[in-house]
Amino acid sequence: MLELMKQNAKNVIVVHPRFEGSWPFVADYLAKHWQAAETQLIRLDKYEERSIEQLIPHPETVERLISLMATVSLEGVKVLDKLKEAVIYTDPYGKQASEECLSVLKENKVKLYKHDSEGYWGQSVAEFALGLTLSALRQIPQGYKSMMTSLKPWDYDPEDGMGQAGKRGVQFCDSTDFTSGTLEGKRVRIVGAGNIASRFASFAHFMGADVAAWDPYAPEASFHRSGSRRVRYLEQLLDDAEIFLPMLPLIETTRGLIKAEHIKRLPKGCLVVLVTRALITDFATIKERVLKDELSLAADVFDVEPVPLDDPLLGRQNVIHTPHMAGRTKEANYRYAEMLLAFFQP
């Protein structure tokens, strides 16, 4: 334990470094914003395996507990006899303690809380998706990379010195083989209308895109608030898509939801943006069409991660790629903490 412990703290946060490997800013934010004068943060070292009743100096005074991957034993929850409210996570995403421990806590009328959505990283992922989309439309990463090794990118003149309709010209270097230019006016087609998808839809709508979305489980408000037109069938998103974004979480019912037949219907030149999970799609078919120069791809997620260094997707002019980093910002950490604190009684 790295921090001096307060005596008789009513609110206690116990955090193991395994949790902070995923969420390094959460515990400090909790301690700062949760009635700081009455709150004790106990930060464990990596070898600590003692149960919480051995870690808290006065467990009999604790009324509220947030345990983030600390060891929680059946004996430990029995000792916390004044406990009224608790969050007890055994993994970074909300898995709780054993059923025996939870049963004892419920018998003692302890209110147990856990995240009821993944909204804590919705804004971070949606903004990242917007960044990928704009970067792909204007080939910003390709331009950055090319100017590091050559002066040729600065030369916009055609070979014979005379311009040609629809070809490279002064400051114009967008690829006309794929969706390019402004987001304004583009036909943006989104699979999903949840925390991430609805945010991205609102960004695209605000910037002047024609946005349509499909999500049979989302309420009507998710569509009209984000400025997207609701379609009733997935197939209605495919044939005219200029930018196609599958934006669903990976669960049993969404795995492989975007099938090969769907990918094959996307128009030649369509930009596919992937930021949630690649395996909600038939990624092999996306890859096949990208390698044939039929689609462009902006991806933060892949079917195999890390992507092998000899993967033919890497370094292509019609691909931009990042290493699965969309969701983890300081703000996502803060939102994770805020959503936990919101459960507790004022």
N, C-alpha and C positions, 0 to 999 in steps of 0.2 A: 504494500500500500504506500502510495507516494505522497499523500496529502494528510496534514494534521486533521484529526477528526474532532468535530464539535461534540460537546456533551449534550445528551438529551435531545437530539434533533428529532423533530416530528416527521420531516420529509427526508427520505434517504434514497440516494441514487448509488447503485453499485454497478460498476462497469468493468468488464474484462477486456484486455487488449485484443482478444479475438473479435469482439464486436467492433472495436475501433479500427480494425483492419478494413471494415466495410464502411463504417460511418464515423470518421475521425473527429467531426465537429459537433456531434449530437450531445454528448454528455455535458460538455462545458456550457452549451446553450441551455440545456435543461436546468443546470445549477444556477445559471445567471438569471433565468426568467421564472423560476418556480419558488416564489416567496423566499428569496435568497437568505434572509436572516434566519429562517427556520429549516434550511435545507443543508444536508451534508452530502457531499460527493466523495465516494470512496472509489478510488481508481486502483485496480489490482495489478500485480505484476504477472508476467506470463506463466509463472509456475504455480500460481495460487490455485489450490483445489479445495480449500476449506469451504464449508457451506455458509450461507449468509448469516446465520445466527452466531457464528464464530467470528465474523468479520465486523459486525455492527457492535460498537461498545455497549450500547444500552438498547437492545432490541425490544425491551418492554415498553419503551416510550414511542416507538415508531407507529405512526398512524397512516402514512402513505409511503409506498415503496415502488421504485422503478429499478428492477434488476435486469441488467443487459448482459446476458450470457455468464453471469456468476452461477456457481453451483448452488442449487436449491434442493434441500433434502426434506423429507417428510417431517423429521424432527425440527428442522428449521422453521417451517411454516407454523408448527404448533407453538413454538416459543413466541412468535409475533402475535401475542394475544390481544393487542390494542389496534391491530391493523384494520383499517377501514376500506382502503382502496389500493389497488396494486396493478402494475404492469410487470409481468415476469416472462422474459423472452429467453429462449435457449438457443436461438439462432438469430442472424441479423435481420430477418424478415418477418418475425412475429410468431414463430413456433413457440408454444408455451411449455410450462413444466409438465411433469408426469400427471397422469389422470388422478393418481392418489393424492398428490399435493393439491391439485385444483379442487378435488372433492372436499378436502379438509377446509380449504379457504372458503368454499361456498357454504359449507356447514356453519362456518363462523361468520357468515353474512358479509364476507369481504367482496367488494365490487371489483371484478377483474376486467381489465380493458386490454384491447389490442387494436392495431390499425384495421380499419374496415375497408380501406382502399389503398391503391398505390399512387395516390395523387401527389405524394410528396416529391416525386421526380417528374411529374407531368410537364411542368413549365420548362424545366431544363431540357428534356428530350424534345419537346415541341420546338423550342428555339434552336436547338442543334439541327433539327430536321430542316428548319427554314434556312439556316446557314449552309447546310449541304446543298439544298435546292438552288439557292442563289449562286453558290460557287460552281455548281455543275452547269447552270444555264450560261454562265460567262467563262467557264473553264479557268477559274481563278487559280487553283492549285497548279494546273499545267503551265500557266503563264509564269507563276512564281518560280517553278522548277526550271523552266527553259531559260530564263534570263540569268540564272546562276552560272550557266555554262557556255552561253553564246550571246552575241549581240544581234543575231538574226531575228529574234522576236520583235526588235524595234523597227524592223524594215517592213512597212506595210505596202510598199509599192509592188505592183505586178511586175512580172519578169520583163515585159517589153516596155515598161514605163507608162502604159496606157491602161486605164481602168476597163473592167469588164463587168457587165451587169451581174449582180448576185455573187461576185467574187470578193476576195480580200481587198480592202482599201484602207485609207487613212483611219487609224484607230479601230477599224472593224476587223475582228479576228474570230468572231463566234463561229462555231461549226454549224453550217447549214444542213448537215446530214442528220442532226439530232435536234430535239427541242432546245431552243437557245433564246437569248435575249432577255426581255423583262418577264417578271412573273405576271404583271398586269396583262389581262386578256387571255391568259393561258387557260386551257381546260384541265383543271385539277380534279382528279378522281381519287377518293379516299375510301379505303375499307376500314370502317370503324368510326365511332363517334363518342369515344370515351375521353378520359382525362387528357391523353396526348393528342388524339386525332381531332377533337373539337377545338383545342387550342390552336393547332396548326391550321385548321380550316378558317378560324377567325383571322389569323395573320394573313392568309392567302386572300380571303375575301376583302379585307381592309386594303390590300395592295392591288385590288382590281381584278383578281382572277375569277373565273367562272368555276365555282366549287360545287361538286356533287358528292354525296357520301352514301354508303350502305352500311347499316348496322341494325339487324332485326331486333336487338335487345335494348337499344338506346331509347330513352323517352323523346318525344317530339321536341322538347325544349332544347335538347342537345344540338339539334339541327338549326332551328330558327335563331337561336342565340349566336351561333357561330357563322351565320350567313351562308350555310350550305343547303343545297337543294337535296331533299331526301329521295332516294330511289328505293324501290321495293325489292329489286333483284340485283344480285351481284353482277350479273351479265350486262346490266345497263351501264356499268362504269367502263367497259372495256373498249368498245369499238372506236370511240372518239377521244380517248385519253391522250393528252400531251404530257402530263405528269401523273404518274400512278404511284400511290402510297398505300401499301398494306400496313395498317397501324393498329394491330391487335396484340394483346399479350399472348404468350404461348401457353395454352392449356390443352387438355385432351381434345376438346371440341374444335379448336382452331388449328391444330397441327395439320399442315398440308391443305388447309382450306382453299388457298389459292392454287388451283391445280394447273397442270401443264396445259390443259385446253384453254384455261383463262389467259395464261401468259402468251400463248400463241395468237390470241385474238388482239393483243395490243398492237396498235399501228406501228409501222416501221418508223424509227426515230424517237419513239416515246422514251421519256426519262423515268426510270424506276428508282424510287427513294426508299431505303430500308433502314429503320432506326429502332424497331422494337425487337422482333426476333425473325431471323431469316427462315426458320423452319415452319412458319405459318404459310410459306409459299413452297412451290416446287422449285427450289433454288437451282437445281440442275438445268431446268429449262430456261430460267433467266440467264444463267451463265452461258448456255449454248447460244442464245440469241445475242447476248452481248459480244461474245467472241466472233460471231458472224457479222458484227457491226449493224445489227438490226435494232438494238436498243442501247441506250446509255444508262449508266448505273451510278448512283451515289449511295454508298452503303457504309453504315457503322457496325453492321452485324452480318455474319456469314454462316454458312452451314457447318464449316469446320473452323474453329478458332483455337489458337492463333492461325491465321492464314499462312500456309507454307510459303516460303520465300520464292519458290519456283512456280507458284500458282500463276497461270497465264492472265488472270484478271489484273494483277499488279502492274502498274506503270502504263496501262493503256490510255490512249487519248479520250476514249469514251467512258472512262471510269474514274471516279474519285472515291477514296476509301480512308476510313479512320478506324482505330483499334478498339471498338466497343467502349466508347467513352462518353456517350451522350448524356447519361443520367446523373453523373456524380459531380455536382457543384456544391460549393458551400451553402448556397441557397436551398438546394435539395436536402442537405443535412438539417438546416434550420427548420424547413417545413416538416421534416420527419419528427423533429422534437416538438414543434408547435402542435402537430396533430395528436401527439401523445398527451401533451399537457391539457388539451381542450377537453379530454374525457373527465378530468378530475373536477370535483366540486370546487366552486370558487372559494 
